Amino acid sequence: MRKLVYYVASTLDGFVAGPDGADPTGPDGFWPIPEDYLRYLAEHYPETLPGPARQALGITVEGTRFDTVVEGRRSYEIGLRAGLTDAYPHLRHLVVSRTLGKSPDPAVEIVADDPLAAIRELKRQDGKDVWLIGGGDLAGALYPEIDELVLKTAPMTLRTGIPLFGRHDHGFDPRTWQLTDHHVLGSGALFLTYTRSTPAGPASA
C-alpha cells in the first residue's frame, strides 16, 4: 500500500513558513539554500524539485520516492503567482480546495470534497508514495493518514509563523514516530525521516 509522506522544510522551532505564509524559499524568502542542500535534494529527491528548477539543473530522472504530489490552495497559489499553473508536471498533481473552482491547468486535479477520503483512495491505488507538500493546515487535516515524515530541518528559528500542522485546532491527538533515517549536511541542515509507530486512522482511546 502506498504511503502518504509529509516531506517538508521545517525550522528548529517547528515552522514551515513565516506568518504571512509566503514561500520562504522564493526570491524574497528567508530560507537558507546552501549548495550542499540543493545537491542533496537533486541526488535523493529529484522529483520534489519544481519543473523550472529541474530544467535549470538538467535533471531528467523520475525519482524513486513519489509519483504524486498533493498540496493545499495557498501552497498552489504561490506557484500561480510565479506564473506556474503546474509546478510539478512530472508528477500527478492534486490541489485540495473548496474555493478554487475550475483547475487553472488541465493536468492539475482539484479535490473539492473530503480530502481524507481522497487520500485514502490514492493510497489504495498502485504506484509510488504520495508526497504531501503542505501547507500546514492541509497537513493538519490529513494528520490521521500521514504515514511518514521527512523533515528538512534548517538551522534557524522564527519564533512565530505557520506551524508544521497549521494553525487550525484539529484536536489533541498524540502520535509516536520512529526515526528510520537521518542525514546531516555540512551546512547544518538535517534530513530526518520518521515512520509512524501508532496506526494511522482515528486516534486511539
C-alpha angles and dihedrals in degrees: 000000000000119000129227105229122194099210106179144144114249136179122233089261093052105260124137097189142003123272093275093053093232121150105282091199096050127106091281095034128123099216115116113236106183121183096257090052093054091044091052091051092049092050101041107021106024093149091062094064115095118253096257091050091049090050093048091050094044093242115160103154116113096224128232106247111052140029096168133051126197125193142162127251096259092052091046092050090059087067092043091056088054090053096258115129089177114023091178107045090157091063136055100261125209127179120197110216138135092193107042094081115185116026114254089218129042090223094055116084120211118217103202099164135052106343093196091057090048092052093047089053091048091052091054092056124088118259144074123314123295117246117218104201096179154189108224096246092055090047088053091051091048094042094114091059101043108115100176140021122209106186119192094201115201120207093244142089130215105187088216139023140095109337123226091261099030136251098282118099106240093170136270107296116157115201131178125224133196120222103234102167140009138178129186120206124209090241090062102258118133127210106204122182119197126183119204112257097188116062119268117250135057116359116270119246 
